[in-house]
Amino acid sequence: MSKNNSTRKEMLEVELVIGKIMRIGVLFSAAVMILGFAMFLITGNSGYPATSFPTTLPAIWQGLISFKAYAYMMAGIYLLILTPVLRVVISIYAFYQEKDMLYVKITSLVLLILIISVIVGHH
C-alpha cells in the first residue's frame, strides 16, 4: 500500500510540474506575442512587405534578430504550439521513471504523430 501511495504522490508532483510548465509556456508565448504587437503599434511597421510574413523557423529567427514585429508575433504562436508538445515530452519521462512502458510507448507514439504532423503540415 505504501508503494502505491508513493506512486500516487509522485504522479501528483509530476502533474503539478506539468501544470506549472503549461502556465509558464502560455504566459511566455503571450508575452512574446504582446511584445510583437506593441512593436507593430509603436512603429506602424510589420518589418515585412504588405502581403508576407515569416512562416519558417529560420525566417522567424532572422526576424527576431532584426527586431521585426511580425516575427515576434509568429514566434509567440510557435511557442504556444510547442507548449503542449513539451507536456508530451515530460509525460514520456514521467512514465519512464515509473517504469510504465505501455504509456511510454503510447506517449512516444503521440509525440511521433505530432512531429510528423508538423513536418507534413508545413509542406
The first five atom37 places (N, CA, C, CB, O) and aatype in JSON, in Angstrom:
{
  "aatype": [12, 15, 11, 2, 2, 15, 16, 1, 11, 6, 12, 10, 6, 19, 6, 10, 19, 9, 7, 11, 9, 12, 1, 9, 7, 19, 10, 13, 15, 0, 0, 19, 12, 9, 10, 7, 13, 0, 12, 13, 10, 9, 16, 7, 2, 15, 7, 18, 14, 0, 16, 15, 13, 14, 16, 16, 10, 14, 0, 9, 17, 5, 7, 10, 9, 15, 13, 11, 0, 18, 0, 18, 12, 12, 0, 7, 9, 18, 10, 10, 9, 10, 16, 14, 19, 10, 1, 19, 19, 9, 15, 9, 18, 0, 13, 18, 5, 6, 11, 3, 12, 10, 18, 19, 11, 9, 16, 15, 10, 19, 10, 10, 9, 10, 9, 9, 15, 19, 9, 19, 7, 8, 8],
  "atom_mask": [
    [1, 1, 1, 1, 1],
    [1, 1, 1, 1, 1],
    [1, 1, 1, 1, 1],
    [1, 1, 1, 1, 1],
    [1, 1, 1, 1, 1],
    [1, 1, 1, 1, 1],
    [1, 1, 1, 1, 1],
    [1, 1, 1, 1, 1],
    [1, 1, 1, 1, 1],
    [1, 1, 1, 1, 1],
    [1, 1, 1, 1, 1],
    [1, 1, 1, 1, 1],
    [1, 1, 1, 1, 1],
    [1, 1, 1, 1, 1],
    [1, 1, 1, 1, 1],
    [1, 1, 1, 1, 1],
    [1, 1, 1, 1, 1],
    [1, 1, 1, 1, 1],
    [1, 1, 1, 0, 1],
    [1, 1, 1, 1, 1],
    [1, 1, 1, 1, 1],
    [1, 1, 1, 1, 1],
    [1, 1, 1, 1, 1],
    [1, 1, 1, 1, 1],
    [1, 1, 1, 0, 1],
    [1, 1, 1, 1, 1],
    [1, 1, 1, 1, 1],
    [1, 1, 1, 1, 1],
    [1, 1, 1, 1, 1],
    [1, 1, 1, 1, 1],
    [1, 1, 1, 1, 1],
    [1, 1, 1, 1, 1],
    [1, 1, 1, 1, 1],
    [1, 1, 1, 1, 1],
    [1, 1, 1, 1, 1],
    [1, 1, 1, 0, 1],
    [1, 1, 1, 1, 1],
    [1, 1, 1, 1, 1],
    [1, 1, 1, 1, 1],
    [1, 1, 1, 1, 1],
    [1, 1, 1, 1, 1],
    [1, 1, 1, 1, 1],
    [1, 1, 1, 1, 1],
    [1, 1, 1, 0, 1],
    [1, 1, 1, 1, 1],
    [1, 1, 1, 1, 1],
    [1, 1, 1, 0, 1],
    [1, 1, 1, 1, 1],
    [1, 1, 1, 1, 1],
    [1, 1, 1, 1, 1],
    [1, 1, 1, 1, 1],
    [1, 1, 1, 1, 1],
    [1, 1, 1, 1, 1],
    [1, 1, 1, 1, 1],
    [1, 1, 1, 1, 1],
    [1, 1, 1, 1, 1],
    [1, 1, 1, 1, 1],
    [1, 1, 1, 1, 1],
    [1, 1, 1, 1, 1],
    [1, 1, 1, 1, 1],
    [1, 1, 1, 1, 1],
    [1, 1, 1, 1, 1],
    [1, 1, 1, 0, 1],
    [1, 1, 1, 1, 1],
    [1, 1, 1, 1, 1],
    [1, 1, 1, 1, 1],
    [1, 1, 1, 1, 1],
    [1, 1, 1, 1, 1],
    [1, 1, 1, 1, 1],
    [1, 1, 1, 1, 1],
    [1, 1, 1, 1, 1],
    [1, 1, 1, 1, 1],
    [1, 1, 1, 1, 1],
    [1, 1, 1, 1, 1],
    [1, 1, 1, 1, 1],
    [1, 1, 1, 0, 1],
    [1, 1, 1, 1, 1],
    [1, 1, 1, 1, 1],
    [1, 1, 1, 1, 1],
    [1, 1, 1, 1, 1],
    [1, 1, 1, 1, 1],
    [1, 1, 1, 1, 1],
    [1, 1, 1, 1, 1],
    [1, 1, 1, 1, 1],
    [1, 1, 1, 1, 1],
    [1, 1, 1, 1, 1],
    [1, 1, 1, 1, 1],
    [1, 1, 1, 1, 1],
    [1, 1, 1, 1, 1],
    [1, 1, 1, 1, 1],
    [1, 1, 1, 1, 1],
    [1, 1, 1, 1, 1],
    [1, 1, 1, 1, 1],
    [1, 1, 1, 1, 1],
    [1, 1, 1, 1, 1],
    [1, 1, 1, 1, 1],
    [1, 1, 1, 1, 1],
    [1, 1, 1, 1, 1],
    [1, 1, 1, 1, 1],
    [1, 1, 1, 1, 1],
    [1, 1, 1, 1, 1],
    [1, 1, 1, 1, 1],
    [1, 1, 1, 1, 1],
    [1, 1, 1, 1, 1],
    [1, 1, 1, 1, 1],
    [1, 1, 1, 1, 1],
    [1, 1, 1, 1, 1],
    [1, 1, 1, 1, 1],
    [1, 1, 1, 1, 1],
    [1, 1, 1, 1, 1],
    [1, 1, 1, 1, 1],
    [1, 1, 1, 1, 1],
    [1, 1, 1, 1, 1],
    [1, 1, 1, 1, 1],
    [1, 1, 1, 1, 1],
    [1, 1, 1, 1, 1],
    [1, 1, 1, 1, 1],
    [1, 1, 1, 1, 1],
    [1, 1, 1, 1, 1],
    [1, 1, 1, 1, 1],
    [1, 1, 1, 0, 1],
    [1, 1, 1, 1, 1],
    [1, 1, 1, 1, 1]
  ],
  "atom_positions": [
    [[0.82, -1.19, 0.0], [0.0, 0.0, 0.0], [0.86, 1.25, 0.0], [-0.93, 0.0, 1.2], [0.51, 2.24, -0.65]],
    [[2.0, 1.24, 0.72], [2.83, 2.44, 0.77], [3.49, 2.71, -0.59], [3.91, 2.3, 1.86], [3.71, 3.87, -0.95]],
    [[3.81, 1.64, -1.34], [4.39, 1.84, -2.67], [3.36, 2.5, -3.58], [4.88, 0.49, -3.27], [3.69, 3.4, -4.35]],
    [[2.12, 2.05, -3.5], [1.04, 2.63, -4.29], [0.82, 4.09, -3.89], [-0.26, 1.83, -4.09], [0.57, 4.94, -4.75]],
    [[0.93, 4.36, -2.6], [0.77, 5.73, -2.09], [1.89, 6.63, -2.59], [0.74, 5.73, -0.56], [1.64, 7.77, -2.98]],
    [[3.12, 6.12, -2.59], [4.25, 6.93, -3.06], [4.15, 7.17, -4.57], [5.58, 6.25, -2.72], [4.54, 8.23, -5.06]],
    [[3.63, 6.18, -5.3], [3.44, 6.35, -6.74], [2.42, 7.44, -7.0], [2.99, 5.04, -7.39], [2.61, 8.27, -7.89]],
    [[1.34, 7.44, -6.24], [0.33, 8.49, -6.39], [0.91, 9.86, -6.08], [-0.87, 8.22, -5.48], [0.62, 10.84, -6.76]],
    [[1.73, 9.92, -5.04], [2.35, 11.18, -4.65], [3.29, 11.68, -5.76], [3.12, 11.03, -3.32], [3.3, 12.86, -6.08]],
    [[4.08, 10.76, -6.33], [4.98, 11.13, -7.42], [4.2, 11.62, -8.64], [5.86, 9.93, -7.82], [4.58, 12.6, -9.26]],
    [[3.1, 10.94, -8.96], [2.28, 11.36, -10.1], [1.67, 12.73, -9.86], [1.17, 10.33, -10.37], [1.58, 13.55, -10.78]],
    [[1.25, 12.99, -8.64], [0.7, 14.3, -8.3], [1.76, 15.38, -8.48], [0.15, 14.31, -6.86], [1.48, 16.46, -9.0]],
    [[2.98, 15.09, -8.03], [4.08, 16.05, -8.19], [4.38, 16.3, -9.67], [5.34, 15.55, -7.48], [4.62, 17.44, -10.08]],
    [[4.36, 15.24, -10.47], [4.61, 15.38, -11.9], [3.51, 16.22, -12.54], [4.69, 14.0, -12.59], [3.79, 17.1, -13.35]],
    [[2.26, 15.96, -12.17], [1.14, 16.74, -12.71], [1.25, 18.21, -12.32], [-0.2, 16.17, -12.21], [0.93, 19.09, -13.12]],
    [[1.7, 18.48, -11.11], [1.88, 19.87, -10.69], [2.98, 20.56, -11.5], [2.22, 19.94, -9.19], [2.83, 21.71, -11.9]],
    [[4.07, 19.84, -11.74], [5.16, 20.4, -12.55], [4.68, 20.64, -13.98], [6.38, 19.45, -12.55], [4.96, 21.68, -14.56]],
    [[3.95, 19.68, -14.54], [3.44, 19.83, -15.9], [2.49, 21.02, -15.97], [2.72, 18.54, -16.35], [2.55, 21.81, -16.92]],
    [[1.62, 21.15, -14.98], [0.69, 22.29, -14.95], [1.43, 23.62, -14.89], [0.0, 0.0, 0.0], [1.05, 24.58, -15.56]],
    [[2.48, 23.66, -14.08], [3.27, 24.89, -13.97], [3.97, 25.21, -15.29], [4.32, 24.76, -12.83], [4.01, 26.36, -15.72]],
    [[4.53, 24.19, -15.93], [5.19, 24.39, -17.22], [4.2, 24.87, -18.27], [5.87, 23.09, -17.69], [4.52, 25.75, -19.07]],
    [[2.99, 24.31, -18.26], [1.97, 24.75, -19.22], [1.62, 26.22, -19.0], [0.7, 23.87, -19.1], [1.52, 26.99, -19.96]],
    [[1.42, 26.61, -17.75], [1.09, 28.01, -17.46], [2.22, 28.94, -17.87], [0.78, 28.19, -15.97], [1.99, 29.98, -18.49]],
    [[3.45, 28.57, -17.53], [4.6, 29.4, -17.89], [4.73, 29.5, -19.4], [5.9, 28.82, -17.28], [4.99, 30.58, -19.93]],
    [[4.54, 28.39, -20.1], [4.63, 28.4, -21.56], [3.59, 29.31, -22.2], [0.0, 0.0, 0.0], [3.9, 30.06, -23.12]],
    [[2.36, 29.24, -21.7], [1.29, 30.09, -22.25], [1.58, 31.55, -21.94], [-0.08, 29.68, -21.66], [1.43, 32.41, -22.82]],
    [[1.99, 31.84, -20.72], [2.28, 33.24, -20.36], [3.46, 33.78, -21.15], [2.56, 33.35, -18.86], [3.43, 34.93, -21.6]],
    [[4.5, 32.98, -21.31], [5.68, 33.42, -22.06], [5.33, 33.67, -23.52], [6.81, 32.39, -21.94], [5.74, 34.67, -24.11]],
    [[4.57, 32.74, -24.12], [4.2, 32.93, -25.52], [3.31, 34.16, -25.68], [3.49, 31.69, -26.07], [3.44, 34.9, -26.66]],
    [[2.4, 34.38, -24.74], [1.55, 35.58, -24.79], [2.4, 36.84, -24.67], [0.48, 35.54, -23.68], [2.15, 37.82, -25.37]],
    [[3.39, 36.81, -23.79], [4.26, 37.98, -23.62], [5.03, 38.28, -24.91], [5.24, 37.75, -22.46], [5.18, 39.44, -25.28]],
    [[5.51, 37.24, -25.58], [6.24, 37.44, -26.84], [5.3, 38.01, -27.91], [6.87, 36.11, -27.32], [5.67, 38.91, -28.65]],
    [[4.07, 37.47, -27.98], [3.11, 37.99, -28.96], [2.74, 39.44, -28.66], [1.84, 37.12, -28.97], [2.64, 40.26, -29.57]],
    [[2.54, 39.75, -27.38], [2.2, 41.13, -27.0], [3.36, 42.07, -27.31], [1.85, 41.2, -25.49], [3.14, 43.19, -27.76]],
    [[4.58, 41.62, -27.09], [5.75, 42.43, -27.43], [5.76, 42.74, -28.93], [7.05, 41.7, -27.03], [5.98, 43.88, -29.33]],
    [[5.52, 41.72, -29.75], [5.47, 41.94, -31.19], [4.35, 42.88, -31.59], [0.0, 0.0, 0.0], [4.53, 43.73, -32.46]],
    [[3.19, 42.73, -30.96], [2.06, 43.6, -31.26], [2.36, 45.04, -30.85], [0.79, 43.1, -30.56], [2.03, 45.98, -31.57]],
    [[2.99, 45.2, -29.69], [3.37, 46.54, -29.23], [4.38, 47.17, -30.19], [3.95, 46.49, -27.8], [4.29, 48.35, -30.51]],
    [[5.34, 46.37, -30.65], [6.32, 46.87, -31.63], [5.6, 47.33, -32.89], [7.36, 45.77, -31.97], [5.93, 48.37, -33.46]],
    [[4.61, 46.56, -33.32], [3.85, 46.92, -34.51], [3.07, 48.22, -34.3], [2.89, 45.79, -34.89], [3.05, 49.08, -35.17]],
    [[2.43, 48.35, -33.13], [1.67, 49.56, -32.86], [2.57, 50.79, -32.76], [0.87, 49.4, -31.57], [2.21, 51.87, -33.24]],
    [[3.72, 50.62, -32.14], [4.63, 51.76, -31.96], [5.26, 52.19, -33.28], [5.74, 51.39, -30.95], [5.31, 53.38, -33.59]],
    [[5.72, 51.23, -34.06], [6.42, 51.57, -35.3], [5.48, 51.71, -36.49], [7.46, 50.52, -35.61], [5.79, 52.4, -37.46]],
    [[4.33, 51.06, -36.42], [3.4, 51.06, -37.55], [3.92, 50.23, -38.72], [0.0, 0.0, 0.0], [3.44, 50.35, -39.84]],
    [[4.91, 49.39, -38.43], [5.57, 48.62, -39.48], [5.73, 47.18, -39.01], [6.94, 49.23, -39.85], [6.19, 46.92, -37.9]],
    [[5.34, 46.24, -39.87], [5.48, 44.83, -39.52], [6.91, 44.34, -39.7], [4.54, 43.98, -40.35], [7.32, 43.35, -39.1]],
    [[7.66, 45.05, -40.53], [9.01, 44.63, -40.85], [9.07, 43.8, -42.12], [0.0, 0.0, 0.0], [10.15, 43.39, -42.55]],
    [[7.9, 43.55, -42.73], [7.81, 42.74, -43.95], [6.94, 43.47, -44.97], [7.24, 41.33, -43.63], [6.15, 44.35, -44.61]],
    [[7.07, 43.09, -46.24], [6.17, 43.66, -47.25], [4.71, 43.36, -46.9], [6.51, 43.11, -48.66], [4.43, 42.44, -46.12]],
    [[3.8, 44.11, -47.46], [2.38, 44.09, -47.06], [1.74, 42.71, -47.02], [1.61, 44.94, -47.99], [0.96, 42.44, -46.11]],
    [[2.04, 41.84, -47.95], [1.34, 40.56, -48.01], [2.17, 39.38, -47.54], [0.88, 40.3, -49.4], [1.78, 38.23, -47.76]],
    [[3.29, 39.6, -46.91], [4.12, 38.48, -46.48], [4.43, 38.58, -44.99], [5.43, 38.43, -47.29], [4.38, 39.65, -44.39]],
    [[4.75, 37.43, -44.43], [5.17, 37.33, -43.04], [5.98, 36.06, -42.9], [3.94, 37.34, -42.07], [5.88, 35.17, -43.74]],
    [[6.78, 35.95, -41.85], [7.66, 34.78, -41.71], [6.86, 33.53, -41.33], [8.74, 35.04, -40.65], [5.99, 33.58, -40.46]],
    [[7.15, 32.43, -41.99], [6.47, 31.18, -41.67], [7.43, 30.06, -41.32], [5.6, 30.76, -42.83], [7.02, 29.07, -40.7]],
    [[8.68, 30.18, -41.68], [9.65, 29.13, -41.35], [10.45, 29.55, -40.12], [10.59, 28.84, -42.56], [10.59, 30.74, -39.83]],
    [[10.97, 28.56, -39.43], [11.76, 28.88, -38.23], [12.98, 29.73, -38.55], [12.19, 27.6, -37.55], [13.26, 30.67, -37.81]],
    [[13.73, 29.45, -39.63], [14.86, 30.33, -39.94], [14.42, 31.77, -40.23], [15.64, 29.79, -41.14], [15.09, 32.72, -39.82]],
    [[13.3, 31.93, -40.93], [12.81, 33.28, -41.24], [12.37, 34.0, -39.97], [11.64, 33.22, -42.24], [12.6, 35.19, -39.81]],
    [[11.73, 33.26, -39.07], [11.31, 33.86, -37.8], [12.54, 34.24, -36.98], [10.41, 32.88, -36.99], [12.59, 35.34, -36.42]],
    [[13.51, 33.36, -36.92], [14.74, 33.64, -36.16], [15.44, 34.88, -36.71], [15.7, 32.43, -36.21], [15.88, 35.74, -35.95]],
    [[15.54, 34.96, -38.03], [16.17, 36.12, -38.66], [15.38, 37.39, -38.33], [16.26, 35.93, -40.19], [15.96, 38.44, -38.08]],
    [[14.05, 37.28, -38.34], [13.21, 38.42, -38.0], [13.35, 38.85, -36.55], [0.0, 0.0, 0.0], [13.3, 40.04, -36.23]],
    [[13.53, 37.88, -35.66], [13.74, 38.2, -34.24], [15.04, 38.98, -34.06], [13.76, 36.91, -33.38], [15.1, 39.96, -33.32]],
    [[16.07, 38.52, -34.74], [17.36, 39.2, -34.65], [17.26, 40.63, -35.19], [18.44, 38.42, -35.43], [17.91, 41.55, -34.69]],
    [[16.42, 40.8, -36.22], [16.25, 42.12, -36.85], [15.16, 42.96, -36.19], [15.93, 41.95, -38.32], [14.85, 44.05, -36.66]],
    [[14.58, 42.46, -35.1], [13.52, 43.16, -34.36], [12.32, 43.5, -35.24], [14.08, 44.44, -33.75], [11.86, 44.64, -35.26]],
    [[11.82, 42.52, -35.97], [10.64, 42.7, -36.81], [9.41, 42.26, -36.03], [10.77, 41.91, -38.16], [9.38, 41.16, -35.47]],
    [[8.4, 43.12, -36.02], [7.21, 42.89, -35.19], [6.51, 41.57, -35.5], [6.24, 44.03, -35.36], [6.2, 40.81, -34.59]],
    [[6.27, 41.29, -36.77], [5.56, 40.06, -37.13], [6.35, 38.82, -36.73], [5.28, 40.03, -38.64], [5.76, 37.79, -36.39]],
    [[7.66, 38.9, -36.77], [8.48, 37.76, -36.36], [8.25, 37.45, -34.88], [9.98, 38.04, -36.63], [8.2, 36.29, -34.49]],
    [[8.12, 38.49, -34.06], [7.86, 38.27, -32.64], [6.48, 37.67, -32.43], [7.98, 39.59, -31.86], [6.3, 36.78, -31.6]],
    [[5.49, 38.14, -33.19], [4.15, 37.57, -33.06], [4.13, 36.11, -33.5], [3.15, 38.38, -33.89], [3.5, 35.28, -32.84]],
    [[4.82, 35.79, -34.59], [4.87, 34.4, -35.06], [5.66, 33.52, -34.08], [5.51, 34.34, -36.45], [5.29, 32.36, -33.87]],
    [[6.72, 34.05, -33.5], [7.48, 33.29, -32.5], [6.59, 32.96, -31.31], [8.73, 34.07, -32.05], [6.66, 31.86, -30.77]],
    [[5.77, 33.91, -30.9], [4.84, 33.66, -29.8], [3.86, 32.55, -30.13], [0.0, 0.0, 0.0], [3.53, 31.73, -29.28]],
    [[3.38, 32.53, -31.37], [2.46, 31.47, -31.8], [3.17, 30.12, -31.8], [1.89, 31.77, -33.2], [2.61, 29.12, -31.33]],
    [[4.39, 30.08, -32.31], [5.15, 28.82, -32.3], [5.4, 28.35, -30.86], [6.5, 29.0, -33.03], [5.29, 27.15, -30.58]],
    [[5.71, 29.26, -29.97], [5.91, 28.88, -28.56], [4.62, 28.33, -27.97], [6.39, 30.08, -27.74], [4.65, 27.37, -27.19]],
    [[3.5, 28.92, -28.33], [2.21, 28.43, -27.84], [1.94, 27.02, -28.36], [1.08, 29.38, -28.27], [1.42, 26.18, -27.63]],
    [[2.29, 26.77, -29.6], [2.11, 25.43, -30.18], [3.05, 24.42, -29.51], [2.36, 25.46, -31.7], [2.67, 23.27, -29.29]],
    [[4.26, 24.84, -29.21], [5.25, 23.92, -28.62], [4.99, 23.6, -27.15], [6.62, 24.51, -28.76], [5.51, 22.61, -26.64]],
    [[4.2, 24.42, -26.47], [3.94, 24.19, -25.05], [3.31, 22.82, -24.78], [3.04, 25.29, -24.5], [3.81, 22.1, -23.91]],
    [[2.24, 22.43, -25.47], [1.7, 21.08, -25.22], [2.64, 19.96, -25.67], [0.37, 20.93, -25.93], [2.61, 18.87, -25.12]],
    [[3.47, 20.24, -26.68], [4.44, 19.24, -27.11], [5.43, 18.97, -25.97], [5.2, 19.7, -28.4], [5.82, 17.83, -25.73]],
    [[5.82, 20.03, -25.28], [6.7, 19.88, -24.12], [6.02, 19.04, -23.04], [7.09, 21.26, -23.55], [6.68, 18.26, -22.36]],
    [[4.71, 19.19, -22.89], [3.97, 18.39, -21.93], [4.06, 16.9, -22.29], [2.49, 18.84, -21.87], [4.21, 16.06, -21.4]],
    [[3.98, 16.58, -23.56], [4.08, 15.19, -24.01], [5.47, 14.65, -23.69], [3.79, 15.08, -25.53], [5.6, 13.52, -23.22]],
    [[6.51, 15.44, -23.95], [7.89, 15.0, -23.67], [8.06, 14.74, -22.17], [8.91, 16.07, -24.15], [8.67, 13.75, -21.78]],
    [[7.55, 15.63, -21.34], [7.66, 15.46, -19.89], [6.88, 14.24, -19.44], [7.17, 16.72, -19.15], [7.3, 13.53, -18.52]],
    [[5.74, 13.98, -20.07], [4.95, 12.8, -19.72], [5.7, 11.53, -20.05], [3.6, 12.83, -20.45], [5.65, 10.56, -19.29]],
    [[6.39, 11.51, -21.18], [7.2, 10.33, -21.53], [8.22, 10.07, -20.43], [7.91, 10.52, -22.9], [8.4, 8.94, -19.99]],
    [[8.9, 11.12, -20.0], [9.89, 10.99, -18.93], [9.25, 10.49, -17.64], [10.6, 12.33, -18.69], [9.8, 9.61, -16.96]],
    [[8.1, 11.04, -17.29], [7.42, 10.64, -16.05], [7.0, 9.18, -16.1], [6.19, 11.53, -15.79], [7.18, 8.44, -15.13]],
    [[6.46, 8.74, -17.23], [6.06, 7.34, -17.36], [7.28, 6.43, -17.34], [5.25, 7.12, -18.65], [7.22, 5.32, -16.79]],
    [[8.37, 6.87, -17.92], [9.6, 6.08, -17.89], [10.12, 5.92, -16.46], [10.68, 6.73, -18.78], [10.56, 4.84, -16.07]],
    [[10.06, 7.0, -15.69], [10.51, 6.95, -14.29], [9.67, 5.97, -13.48], [10.44, 8.35, -13.66], [10.17, 5.32, -12.56]],
    [[8.39, 5.87, -13.83], [7.51, 4.94, -13.12], [7.59, 3.52, -13.68], [6.08, 5.43, -13.18], [6.93, 2.61, -13.18]],
    [[8.4, 3.35, -14.73], [8.56, 2.06, -15.39], [7.24, 1.56, -16.0], [9.1, 1.04, -14.41], [6.98, 0.36, -16.04]],
    [[6.43, 2.5, -16.47], [5.17, 2.17, -17.13], [5.42, 2.22, -18.63], [4.02, 3.16, -16.7], [5.12, 3.21, -19.3]],
    [[5.97, 1.12, -19.15], [6.42, 1.09, -20.54], [5.27, 1.18, -21.54], [7.2, -0.17, -20.79], [5.46, 1.68, -22.65]],
    [[4.09, 0.71, -21.18], [2.95, 0.83, -22.08], [2.67, 2.3, -22.37], [1.7, 0.14, -21.49], [2.49, 2.7, -23.52]],
    [[2.63, 3.11, -21.32], [2.35, 4.53, -21.5], [3.54, 5.28, -22.11], [1.98, 5.16, -20.18], [3.36, 6.29, -22.79]],
    [[4.75, 4.79, -21.88], [5.91, 5.37, -22.56], [5.75, 5.18, -24.07], [7.25, 4.72, -22.06], [5.98, 6.11, -24.84]],
    [[5.35, 3.98, -24.48], [5.17, 3.69, -25.9], [4.02, 4.51, -26.49], [4.92, 2.2, -26.12], [4.15, 5.08, -27.58]],
    [[2.9, 4.57, -25.78], [1.74, 5.32, -26.28], [2.08, 6.8, -26.42], [0.53, 5.13, -25.35], [1.78, 7.42, -27.44]],
    [[2.69, 7.36, -25.39], [3.02, 8.79, -25.4], [4.11, 9.08, -26.43], [3.47, 9.25, -24.01], [4.1, 10.15, -27.04]],
    [[5.04, 8.16, -26.61], [6.06, 8.34, -27.65], [5.42, 8.33, -29.03], [7.14, 7.23, -27.56], [5.83, 9.08, -29.92]],
    [[4.41, 7.49, -29.22], [3.68, 7.47, -30.48], [2.96, 8.8, -30.71], [2.66, 6.3, -30.5], [2.95, 9.33, -31.82]],
    [[2.37, 9.34, -29.65], [1.72, 10.65, -29.75], [2.74, 11.71, -30.16], [1.05, 11.04, -28.4], [2.46, 12.54, -31.03]],
    [[3.92, 11.69, -29.55], [4.98, 12.64, -29.9], [5.4, 12.48, -31.36], [6.2, 12.47, -28.98], [5.59, 13.46, -32.07]],
    [[5.54, 11.24, -31.8], [5.91, 10.98, -33.19], [4.85, 11.52, -34.15], [6.1, 9.47, -33.42], [5.18, 12.12, -35.17]],
    [[3.57, 11.32, -33.81], [2.48, 11.84, -34.64], [2.52, 13.36, -34.68], [1.11, 11.35, -34.1], [2.31, 13.96, -35.74]],
    [[2.78, 13.99, -33.54], [2.89, 15.46, -33.51], [4.02, 15.95, -34.4], [3.1, 15.95, -32.08], [3.86, 16.91, -35.15]],
    [[5.16, 15.29, -34.31], [6.32, 15.69, -35.12], [6.02, 15.51, -36.61], [7.57, 14.88, -34.73], [6.32, 16.4, -37.41]],
    [[5.44, 14.37, -36.97], [5.1, 14.13, -38.38], [4.08, 15.15, -38.88], [4.55, 12.7, -38.56], [4.2, 15.64, -40.0]],
    [[3.09, 15.46, -38.05], [2.07, 16.42, -38.49], [2.66, 17.81, -38.7], [0.93, 16.49, -37.47], [2.23, 18.53, -39.61]],
    [[3.63, 18.19, -37.89], [4.28, 19.49, -38.08], [5.08, 19.49, -39.38], [5.2, 19.83, -36.88], [5.04, 20.46, -40.14]],
    [[5.79, 18.4, -39.63], [6.61, 18.31, -40.85], [5.72, 18.25, -42.09], [7.53, 17.08, -40.79], [5.95, 18.98, -43.06]],
    [[4.72, 17.39, -42.08], [3.85, 17.23, -43.24], [2.97, 18.46, -43.42], [2.98, 15.97, -43.09], [2.75, 18.9, -44.55]],
    [[2.47, 19.01, -42.34], [1.6, 20.18, -42.42], [2.32, 21.41, -42.92], [0.0, 0.0, 0.0], [1.69, 22.32, -43.45]],
    [[3.61, 21.45, -42.77], [4.4, 22.6, -43.2], [4.59, 22.61, -44.71], [5.76, 22.61, -42.51], [4.78, 23.67, -45.31]],
    [[4.54, 21.44, -45.34], [4.82, 21.36, -46.79], [3.58, 21.33, -47.59], [5.64, 20.17, -47.12], [3.64, 21.26, -48.82]]
  ]
}
